Amino acid sequence: MPQIQSSHSNHFDFTIDTADR
């Protein structure tokens, strides 16, 4: 589970989380 910053991009965070799984 990579540490993603909310300020970076919430949408991107979700995409990466899903792709990781």
TALINZI-V39077 format. One record per pair of residues at least 24 apart in sequence whose ideal C-beta (glycine too) atoms are under 10 Angstrom apart, sorted by the first residue. I is the first residue (numbers start at 1). J is the second residue. D is the distance in whole Angstrom. If there is no record, write none. Layout:
i,j,d
I,J,D
I,J,D
//
This chain:
none
//
